[in-house]
Amino acid sequence: MNDLRAQIEQLIDAIDNAKERTENNEVVDLTALEGTIEALCKQVTTLPSQEARETQPLIGELISKLDMLEIQLTDFKSRIGTQG
């Protein structure tokens, strides 16, 4: 469980980093993110119910960060589009 928690926290950090970089008009490669999140979700679905419940706050934070990154990427795309 601690390993899974660490993985989720690392993903949150990576998403925060990507968001910060796009705010600074840097292009970010997110190709590995989808597969990593998919693997993480599969892990969570195989956890015993108590452990799965314990991950809910972190998973909620991860989802929130992903939503914010989506907004940031949309904004980034429109900024870049107006520069070219």
Summary of the structure (lengths in Angstrom):
residues: 84
radius of gyration: 14.8
end to end distance: 46.7
largest distance: 51.2
contacts: 202
relative contact order: 0.17
helix: 86%
strand: 0%
